[in-house]
Amino acid sequence: MTTTILSFLFVLGICIFVHELGHFVLAKWVGIRVEKFSLGFPPKMVGKKIGDTEYMISWIPLGGYVKMAGDSLEEEKTAWEPYEFMAKSVSHRALVIFAGPLMNFILAALIFWGIFLFVGQQIVHDDITEIGYVEEGGPAQDAGIQVGDVILSINGTKVDDFRGMAKIIHEQVEKPILVEWKRGEQLLRATIVTRKDEVTNRQGETLTVGKIGIGATYSIVRLNVFQAFREGVGTAVFILLEVIKFLFALVTGAASLKMIGGPVFIAQTAGETARMGIVSLFSFIALVSVNLALVNILPIPVLDGGHLLFLVIEKAQGKPLTIKQRSALQQIGFAFLLLVIILITYNDFARLIG
């Protein structure tokens, strides 16, 4: 439990800090006075004022914020001080807002860059049937299968790649299957009863599959600085595109809302990845960071994307929205997010109960 809590705070803390740092740095760069920089939501735990900015750690660790001079919805003036948010051009304000999600994406790319550079790139050889992993105490180990063995057939059907082999095994749930494999020049065979396991598809449905506890072989390829950078950015882009596809699937109904997870899910996964090792934990941080970047850029009032939408409207009509208009849109956005929070909280606790 302690590992889970600390890992959760570590994962969210890094992602939120980097996000708010993006807003902070760009705000200072364009000449906006930053009044507060908070890691966490109020009430304040500790804080210290340095120059114009009070740096704080607050009690609710589910977000953070940067309070800039002149960015309040309650302020509507005809003239703004040069250091205030509303005194800056639409493009400068847009840069300040966009900098948060952008920093989250950059964080993910840098993490993957570091992993590829110092650990290497893992290439999974699922186009062959050589065994690279055997589960301790699993059906395959009990039958004598070892790492390095090559599976030849399942129930008399020849198998040439790991994916095709896995598909056949998955269809046989708690049933005996005849497995033939090769170890060097030695041909072996055994009847193995598959173990029942459950997986969740994109529709949120729980499927029962058969498994025998084996994994494909893989190799680690060392990359130079430039190759690692290219692969790091490419991996971050790949995850971003996959998240976009998933959101689109949610909208069209191709994916179930049950697949959405919240703080409890993040905490559980953070704890699991932390126990798997530092590389797994930082990979998860990168994954969360990409998700945070994309979610924040959605055109929903109260999120960064909503503020960018306000700026697009301001640019189109030649003046900013009124306080009344912004307040109304913010309330709609808050109500929508509240429904989403209720949904993901339900999903999280349903998983715990399940």
N, C-alpha and C positions, 0 to 999 in steps of 0.2 A: 504493500500500500504506500509506503514512504517513497519507494522508487517511482511509482506511478504519479504521485502528487508532484514530486520534485521535477520529474521529466516533463509533466504537463506545464508547469510554470516556466521551465527552461525553454520548451518549444514555443509556447505562446509569447513568452517574454522577448525572445529574439525576434520573432516575426513582427510583433507589434512595435518594438523599439526601432527596428529598421524602417518600418512604414512611417512612423511619426518623424523619424530623423529626416526622411525625404522631404516631408512638408517643411520641417524646420530649416534645413539647409537652403532650400530654394527660396523660402520666405526671407531669410536673412540676405540672400544673394541679390534679390530684387529690391531690397531696402524696406521690408515690412518689419515693424517691431513685433517681436514675439513675447507675449506676456506670460504664458504658461506652457510648459512642456511636461506632460504627465504620462507616466507609464502606469496604466490602470485607470479605472473610473473612480470618481469620488465615492466616499469621503477620503480626504488626504491622509496618508499614513505619515510620511515624512517629506520635508521639502527644504530647499535652500535657494534664496534669491541671489543670482549673480548677474550684475548689470541690470538690464531691463527684464530679464526672464527669471521666473521662479521654476526651478526644476523639482519635480515631485514624483514620488511613488505613492499610488493610491491603492485602496483596499480591494477593489473589485478587479481581478486580473484578466478580464475578458475583452480588453481593448485599451485605448489610450487616446490622447488628443493633444493638439497644439492650438492654444488660444492666441490668435493674432489681433492686434489693435484694429478696430474698425470692421470686424467680421461678424458682429452680432446682428441677429434678425431684428432686434428692437431698435437699431440705429438707422435712421433715415435722414440724411443731411444733404444740403445743397452743395456744401464744400467739405472736403476731407483733408486732413493733415497729410503731408507727403509720406509719412511713415505708416499710414493706415492701409489696410487691405483694399478697401474700395477706391482708394486714390490711384491704384495701379491700373494699367491697361488690362483689357480682357485677356490678352495673350499671356501676360505675366501672371495673372491670377490663375489662369488655366494651368500654367506650368507648375505653380505651387501645389495645386490640387492633384494634378496627375503624377507628381513626384513620389507620392506615397506608394501607390500601386506599382510604379516603375521600379522603385527600390526593392519591393518584394520580389519582383521578377529577377532583378539583378542579383539579389541574395541567392536565389535558387540556382542561377547560372554559375555563380562563383563557388557555391558548395559542390555542385557536380564537377566543376573544373578541378577543384582540389581533390575530390575523390578519384577522378580519372588520372590526375597527375601523380598522386602519391600512392594510391592503391592499385590503379590500373583499371582497365575496362573488362568487365566480365562478359564473355561471349558464350552463350548457351548453345550447345550443339544438339538441338532438337530435331535435326534432319537425319540423325542416325539413332540407333537403339542401344547404344552403349550406356551402361548404368554408371552414373556419377555420384549417386547418393542412395544409401539404403537405411531406412528408418530403424532405429534401435527397437528390437522387440516386435517389429511389424511382420506381417505375413510373408513378405519376400525374404527377410532375414531368416525366419523360421524354416523356410524351404531351402535355404542354403545359397541364395543368390548373393553375390558379392560385388563390390565396386569394381568396375572394369569388365564385368560380364557383358555379353551382347545378346539381347533377346532376338530369337529367330522367328518364333510364331506364337500365337495365342489361339488355343482351341483349333489348331490345325491351319489357321489363317496366317500366311506369311506377313510379317510387319517390317517395313523399311525405314520408318521414322518414328520418333518418340510420340509425336502428337497423334498419329494414327493408332499407335499402340495404346495410348492412354484412353482414346475414345472407346476402343473395344472393351478395355477393363472397366471403364466408368459405367458401361451398360450392364455389367454383371454385378449386381448388388447382393453381397453375402451368398455368392454362388461359387461352386468350384470351377476353376478354369485350368486348362492344361497349358503350361508354359514350357517352351523349349528354349534353351539358351546355350551359348558357347563360351567356354573359358579356355583361351588358347586354342589347342586342337581338340579339346575334350568336349563332347556333346552331352548335355544334361537335360533332364526334364523332371517336372514335378507338378502335381495337382495342388493348386493353392486356392484356398477359400478367401474371397475378397472381404475386406472390412468395409462396413457401411460408414459413409461420411456425408456431411451436408454442405452444400455450397449455395450461394445466393446469386441469381442471375440479375440482369439489368431491370427486369420487371419487379424486382423485390421478392420473387418467388423462391422458396427454399426447395432445392432439388436434392434428391438422394442419389449418391453415386457410389460406385465400388472402387476401392483402392487397395493396393498391396504394399504401399510404402516404399516407392522408389522415385528417383529423380534423374533428370538428364545430366550428362556430363557437361563440363564447362571448362574454359581456359581463361586465364588472365593475361591480357595484352597490355604491355607497357606503352604509354603514349608520351610524346614530348610535350613541351609547354603549349605549342600552337595546336597540336592535335587534340590535347585535353581541353583546351579552350573551345575549339569547334564542337567537340562532342558534348561539353557541358552546356553550351548555349542551345545546341540541338536537342538535348534531353529536356531542358526547361521549356523549349518551344513545343516539343512533342506532348508534354504533360498539359501545357496550356490548351493545345488543340483538343486533347482528350476531354478536358474539363468542359470546354465549349460544346463538344459533341454531347456530353452528358447533360448539360443544361438544356440544350436543344431537345434532347430526348425526353427530358422532364416536361417541357412545354408541350410537345406533341403527344405525350402519353406513352411513348415507346419505352420509357424507364419509369419505375415506380418511385413515388415520394418516400417510400420506406427506405430507399437507399441513402437518403440524406442523413448525415451524422452531425452531432454538435459537440459541445465541450466534454461530455462524458465519453463519447466515442474517441475523441482526440486524446483524452487522458489515458484511456485503456491502451490505445495504439502506441502512444508515447512511452508508456511503461514497458510494453512488449518489445518495442524496438530498442529501448535503452538496455534491456537485458540481453538483446542479441548482439550488442556492441556499438561502438561509437560511430562506425560507418552507417549502420542501419538507422541510428538516431538522427544523424545529420541528413540522411536521405529523406527521412520523414519530415524534418524541418523544411527542406526544400519543397517537398510536396505540399505542405500546409501553406508555405509562403506563396506558391503559385496560385493556389486556391484563393488565398486572401486577396491577392492582386486582382484576380478576375472578378470576384464577388464585389469588391469595393468599386470597381469601374462600371458596374451595372447602373443604368440610368434610373436609380431609385432615390427619391429625396431622402436626405439624412446621410446617404453614402456619398463617397467622392464622385461617383458617376452622376448622382443627382445634382451636385453643385456644378459639375461640368455642363449638364443639361441647362441649368439656369443661365450659365454664361453663353451658351449657344443661342438661347432665346434673347438674351440681352443684346448680343451682337446683331441678331436679325432685326430686332425692333428699335435698336439705337438707344435703348435705356434699360436699366435693370428692372426686374420685377419689383412690385411694391411689397411692403412688409406684409400686407394682408395676403397677397398672392403667395409669397414664399411660405408664410406660416401655414396656409391651407395645404399647400403641397407637402410641406414637412410633416404635417399631421397625418396625411394619407400615407406617406412613406413610413412613418413610425408605426401606424396601425398594421401595415403590410408586414413589416419586420417582426412585429409582435406575434402575428399569426405564424410566421416562419419559425420563430423561437419556440412557440408552443409545440409546433409540429416536430422539430428536431429533438426537443426535450422528451416528447412522447416516444419518438423512435429510439432515443438513447436508453430510456428506461425499459422499453419493450425488449430491447436486445439483452439488457441485464437480466430481466425476468426470464427471457427465453434461455 
